[in-house]
Amino acid sequence: MTAMDRPGSCSEVKFLWPYSVNHNYRCIYRVPCGLRSVNPEAYTPQMLLIGPLHHYKKAQAVELSKTDVSYMYYNKMEVHKTKYLENIALTYGDETVEEFRSIIKRDEQVIRACYAEPTDSINSDDFVEMMLHDSVFILVFFMHIGPRYIDKTGDFLFDEPCYQYLIFGDLILLENQLPYALLESLFEPFYTKFGGNTTFCDVILQGFEIQKGKIPREKKFLHFTDLRRLVLVQTLGLTEEEQTNAKLVRKESIARLRNAEMLNDAGVEFDSSEEEDSLVIKFERGILTMPCFRAEDDTERQCHYPYTAFVCNYIDFLDCLIETENDVDLLVNKGIIKNCLGRKGSIAEMVNRLSLEIVDEGCHYYDISESLSNHYENSFNRSVATLRRVYFKDLWTGTAHVGSCSC
């Protein structure tokens, strides 16, 4: 059974891509310059360089590793990739490595077409070797990520869990991607290692700790960043047709949406759905329910999807709610934000940075935004909220006020 025939496989044809090379393959981009300039570290790999968009850094790794700590890690990982490739040759034979090379060479032009910027500066031999080393590293890493070793393995990535955390963070960065179909096709020799009943998709979902049920088997993703996007978008419960229509139908801006403190003053109650990997927002019976937004050091790296409308819409909605530290306080107290940064101002700054360069082409949450705005603009709602806040904070003050009015 080949990778293309296996149930759950994302490759259903003889070759990875059955069509002619064109711009429709583009799925791996640079982070917009304006956004990168605000916080470059959020979009730069900390340890692991993957793919042609970082080829120049790989070439500089040996020399710059002498003076730059970041490049020291880059160089260390390049050496580690070679070790993994050598281990594959020892375990599965040199012919397996040669088969990998031939697959990459065969589909080289289509692989190149997946990147939004030209890769012509990398000659064919170097491109194939780069893809070979990067692909094998990813395959081996995910195949070994499941077991928890008691004894030292001699591999620092598995002997020191903190490195795994950094690697996973690097593997979801937009610029740090390989086409998923390529990785899946190279998984074939390892299929029997898992008893012949585990797909590469299963291995990846286990590695990222994503429950299988969160993604239907028929769903296909382009790379790991796209997988992360898919997990979030799936929570909306939209069909493929509804997602397509949502992109085609222009919704209005949510610029009218007030910040959290103002909505609270108008009687809007806030509640957390306690789900972190979700985009579902609801406003029913005066209660705004949102998933928990975890604000920590690598949140910007994990939340930036510049070409994913639904995720951008969620960030835009959250940005409208947060203007001051008081808004942050309110959302933290309600469980909608989990503050792992410490300083409240950092959260407001982070959300603002995430919303930079989001083109205002309307928002999926427009209807909810309008309902919230209408609730706020209703003077009766604000009056009732004021009464509750000033006179009826609790049962005793309310009872005392009613008693005084009846005298």
N, C-alpha and C positions, 0 to 999 in steps of 0.2 A: 504493500500500500504506500502510495506516495503522499507527500505533504498536501498536494492539491486534491487528493481523493478523500482524505481523512475527514470524518464528521467534525464540524465546528471549525474547519479550516477557512481562512479568509482568502485563500488563493484557489480559484476554481477552474483554472485553465492551465494549459501545458506550460506556458511561461508566466512570469509574475504579472505582466501587463500585456493584454492581447491587442492593444491598439497602437497606432503610430504615436511617436513622441510629439507632444505639444504642451502648451502652457497649462492645460487642464490638470497636469500631474502635480503642479506646484502646491506643496502643502507644508513646506518647511521654510520659515522666513527669519529675517532679522527682526529683532525688537525695534520698533520705531525709535529713531535717533533722539527725538525730543523726550521720550519717556526714559530712555537709557541715561540721558545726561542728568536727570534728576537723582537717580540712585543706581549707578552702574553695577554695584556689587550684587544687587538683587537679581540681575539677569546674566551674571557671569559665573561659569562653573567654578566651584571651589576646589575640586580635586580632579574630576574626570572630563577630558575633552573628547567629544564624539562627533564624527562627521566632518565634511569638508569646510563648513563655515568657521571652524577653528583650526584649519590646517596650518595656517601661519604660526599659530601659537605652539602647535606641536613641533614645528620645525625649529622654534626658538627655545624649546624647553630645556635642552641640554645646556646651552650656554647661559641662559638667564637663571637657571636653577642655582647657580653659584651665588647669586646676590638677592634673589627674589623668592620668598617663601612660597608664594602661589605657584611659581614655576617649578619649585622643588617638588611639590606634590604632582604637578602635571607630568614631570619627567619620571617620577616614581611610578605613576600609573601607566605610562607608555612602556616602561620596562615590564610591568606586571602583565600587560596585554601580551607581550612576547612570550612570557612564561606560560600563560594559559594556552597559547597557540602551540607551544612545544609539548605541553601535556596532552593536548588533543591528538597530536601526531603520535605520541608514544602509546596512548590508550586505544585509539581507533585506527591508527595507521596513517602513513603519509598520503595514501590515496584519498583519504577523507578530506584532508586539507587541500589537495589538488582539485577535488570535486568542488569544494567551496570556491576556490579560485575561478574555476570554469563557469560556475553559476553566476558569480559576480561579473566576470568578463562578458558573459552572454548578455546580461541585462544592464550593462554599464550605462548606456545612453539613456535608458529610462530612469535608472537610479539618479543620474545627474539631473534629469528633468524635474525631479521631485523638489529640487532646491530653487528658491526664488531668484537667486543670483547666480551668474555664470560660474562654472567650476573649471573653465578651460585652462586656467593657469596651472592646474594639477594634471600632469601627463597621465596617460592610461595606466602604466605600470604602477605608479605611485598611488593612483586612485584605487585600483584594485587591492593593493596591499593595505591601504588605509582602511578600506571597508572590511577586509578580511580580519584585521586585528581588532577593529572596533566591534564587529559582529560577534566574533568568537568570545571576546571578553563578556559581552552582554549575555550570551547564551550560558556560558559557564557560571557567571555570577548568579543568574536566576536559578539555575539547576542546583546550586549549593546553598541558596539562601534559606531554604525550608528547614533543614536539620539544625538543631541547637547542640553544638559540640561542648562536652564537658571538658575534655582535654584540649590542649593547644593543637592547632592543625598545621602551624607553620605559615599560614596565610594571614597576614595582618588584617585583611578585610573582614575575616570571620573571627579572629582572635580578639579584635577590638570593635565592639558593636557600634561605637561612635562613628567609625568610618562608613559603616553601612548606611547610617542616617545621611551622611553627606553624599554618598553615591546616589541614593534614591532621590535626593534633592536635585542633583545634577541631571539625573536621567529624565526629569519631567520638564526641563528648560526647553523652550521653543527652538532655540538655535542649536541645541545639543541632541538632535534626533537622527535616527536612521529610519528608512521606510519599514514599517512593520512587516509587509509582505516578504521583504528580503530576509528578515530574521526568521520568519516562519518557514521559509523554504530551506534554510540551513539547519533547521531543527531535526530534519529527517533522520540522520544517523543516531540521534539520541532517543528516538521514539521508543525503542525496545528497552531502554534504561528504566522507563516508567511502566513497564509491563504491557506496553502496547495499547493502553487505554487512556492515556493522558495527552491532551493536545498542548501545543505551545501556548495557546491562549489560557489554558488552565494553569500552566506554570507561571505565566505573567500575573494573572489575577491573584494567585496565592502570594507571589512576591510582593505585590502592592497592597496585599491584605484587602482585596475587594471581593465581596461575596459574589458567587457565581450568578445568583438570581438578579443581581443589580443590572446585568447586561444580557439581553436576549442573545442566544447563540447566533441568530441571523444578523446581528449588528456587526458592522465592520468598522475598524478604526485604522487610521493612517500611520500613527506613531504613538508614542507614550503620552505626549501632551494631549493628543486627540483622545486617547483613552480616558484621561482625567476629565476632559471636557464632556465626553459621552456619559460618564458616571453622573455628572452634575445635571446634564440636560435630561437624562432619563427620568429624573425625579419629577419632572414637570408632567409626565404622563401623556405627552403629545405623540400622536402617530407621525410616521414619516411625512405623510401628506400635510399634516397640520404644521410641522416644523418648516416645511418648504413654503407653505402659504404664509406663515408668519414672517418669513424673510421677504416675500414679495409684497405683502400688504404693509404700507407705511403707517405706522402709528404716530400719534402726536407726542410732543415732548412732555416730560414730567417736571418742567421748570416751576410749575405752580406748587409743587409739593413742599410743605413746611418742614422745618427741622423737628426733631423728636420732642424737644422741650415745649415748643408751641403746640404741637399736637396733643401732648399730655395736658397742657393747660386748657385745651378744648374738650377734655374728657376722653380722649383716645387711650385705651388700655393697651399695654404692650405685653406680649407673651412669647416665650421661646418654645419652638417645637423640639428643641434639644437634639436636632439632627445637624451634624456639621457638614456632611456631604450632600447638600440639598440646595435647590433654588426656589423651593415652594414658598410663596408669600401669600397670606390670606388676610382679608379684612372683613370680619363678620360680626354683626351686633356690637359694633364699637370696639372690637378687640383686633389689634394688628398682631398676627402671628408670623414669626420669621425664624429661619434656622439659625443656629448658633454660629457666629463668625469668630473664629479663633485667631486672635491677634498675637503673633509671636514673631521671632526673629526672621523666619523664612516664609512668612505669609505672602509677601510680595512675589517671591519666586514661584509659589504654588498657585497664586490666584490670577496671574496675568495671562489672559488669552485674547490678544489684540484683534483676532479675526473671528471671534466667537460671540455672536450677538447676544445670546441669552445670558452668558456669564457677564458680559460688559453691562447689560441692562441691570443685573443684580447689583453690581458695583456702583453703578450710577444711582440706583435707588438708595443704597446705603449712604452714599455721599450726600444725597439731599437731606437725609435725616441727621447728619453730623455736621454741625457748624462750630460748636464750642465744646469745651470740656464738660459743660453741664449735660450736653446731649450724650456724651460718652458715658458719664456717670449713670444717667438714666438707663441706657441700653445695657450697661454692665450689670446694674442692679436687677434688671429684668431677665438676665440670662441670655440676651440676644448677642452680646459680645463677651467673649472670655478674654480678659486682659492678662497676657503672659509677658507683656513688655515692661510693666511697672508704671511708667509715666503716661498719664492720660493724654497729654498733648501729642504723644507719639502716635497714638491710634488715629487721631484726626488727621495728622500729617500723612500717615500711611494710606488711609482711604482716599485722601485727596490725590496723592500720587498715583494710586491705582486708576483713578478716574481720568487722569490726564490723557489727552489724545484719543478719548472715546468720541467718535464722531456722532453728533446728535441726529440720528436718523429715526427717532421715535423709540419707544420703549415697550417691551412685552408687558410691563406692569402699569401701563397707562391707565387702564380702567380702575385698578386699585388706587393709584395716585389720585385720580379724579374723585373717587369716593371719599378718600381722606381729606382732600381739599374742600369738598362740599360739606363734609362734617365740620371742618374747622370754621368755614365761613357762615355756618348756621349759628346765629347769635344765641338761640335757645340752648344749644349744646354748650356754648362757652359759659352761659349764665349758670346752668346746672352744675358744670364743672367747678365754677367759682364757689357756689354754695357748698358743694361737697368738700372742697379744699379748705374753705375758711370756717364754715360752721359745723360741718359733719365729718371731721377727721376721724372720729371714732364714735362708738355708741354713746359714751358719757357726755361728750360735748354736744352731740345731737340732741340727747334727752334734755340736757340743761337748757338748750336754746328753745326747744319746744315748750318747756315748763315756764320759762320767763315770758314767752309770748302769750301764754294762757292766763297769766295773772291779771 
